[in-house]
Amino acid sequence: MLITGNLVDMGTPQIWAKAISAEHGRILQRIGAHHVVFPESDAGARVAHLVSGKLLDYIEVENGFTIVKMRPPRESRASRSPSRRCASATASRSSA
């Protein structure tokens, strides 16, 4: 917080500061930090998404925007070959 205050006093145009809690982040913004990052919190959210088992990677780019790498869903038997279902329906109609 002291360094952030000193940078503000020097007139630094862009100040990025690391916060360890929401309260710490609010104080840094009040002092004059232009950008406050929460790396521990962001890493915790990322790990929580990865532990769920469905995601291979998870990166929040911006508020409301996320890049996710995941495995494709497994195919069910019904969705595997729609042409087979059509062929069997056609064959049963022609034999009647």
C-alpha positions in Angstrom: 0.0 0.0 0.0 2.9 2.3 0.7 4.4 1.8 -2.7 1.0 2.4 -4.4 0.7 5.7 -2.4 4.2 6.7 -3.5 3.5 5.9 -7.1 0.3 8.1 -7.0 2.3 10.9 -5.4 4.9 10.6 -8.3 2.1 10.9 -10.8 2.5 7.4 -12.4 -0.1 7.1 -15.2 -0.8 3.4 -14.8 -0.6 1.6 -11.5 -1.2 -2.1 -11.2 -1.4 -3.6 -7.7 -1.8 -7.1 -6.3 -4.5 -7.6 -3.6 -4.9 -10.5 -1.3 -8.5 -9.9 -0.3 -11.5 -7.8 -1.4 -10.9 -5.3 1.4 -7.2 -4.9 0.4 -8.3 -4.3 -3.2 -10.8 -1.6 -2.2 -8.1 0.1 -0.2 -5.6 0.0 -3.1 -8.3 1.5 -5.4 -9.0 4.3 -2.9 -5.3 5.1 -2.6 -5.2 5.4 -6.4 -4.3 2.1 -8.1 -5.8 2.0 -11.5 -5.9 -1.8 -11.8 -6.1 -4.3 -9.0 -5.4 -8.0 -9.5 -6.3 -10.9 -7.3 -4.0 -13.8 -8.5 -4.7 -16.1 -5.6 -8.4 -15.8 -5.9 -8.2 -16.2 -9.7 -6.0 -19.3 -9.4 -8.5 -20.8 -6.9 -11.4 -20.3 -9.2 -9.4 -21.9 -12.0 -8.5 -24.9 -10.0 -12.1 -25.4 -8.8 -13.3 -25.5 -12.4 -10.5 -28.0 -13.4 -11.3 -30.3 -10.4 -14.8 -30.8 -11.7 -13.3 -33.2 -14.2 -15.0 -31.9 -17.4 -12.6 -29.0 -18.2 -9.0 -29.4 -19.3 -8.2 -25.7 -18.9 -10.0 -22.6 -17.8 -9.0 -18.9 -18.2 -11.2 -15.9 -17.4 -10.2 -13.3 -19.9 -12.5 -10.5 -18.9 -15.6 -10.0 -16.9 -18.2 -12.3 -18.6 -15.7 -13.8 -21.0 -13.9 -17.1 -20.5 -11.8 -19.4 -22.6 -12.4 -23.1 -21.8 -10.7 -26.2 -23.1 -12.8 -29.3 -22.6 -13.2 -32.9 -23.9 -16.0 -33.5 -26.4 -19.0 -35.2 -25.0 -19.3 -38.9 -25.5 -21.8 -40.0 -28.1 -24.8 -42.0 -27.1 -25.9 -45.0 -29.1 -29.0 -43.2 -30.4 -27.0 -40.3 -31.8 -24.2 -42.4 -33.2 -25.7 -43.4 -36.6 -28.9 -41.5 -37.6 -28.6 -43.0 -41.1 -29.0 -46.5 -39.6 -32.3 -45.6 -38.0 -33.5 -44.1 -41.3 -32.5 -47.2 -43.2 -34.3 -49.5 -40.8 -37.5 -47.4 -40.9 -37.4 -47.4 -44.8 -36.9 -51.2 -44.9 -39.8 -51.8 -42.5 -42.1 -49.6 -44.6 -41.2 -51.3 -47.9 -41.7 -54.8 -46.5 -45.3 -53.9 -45.3 
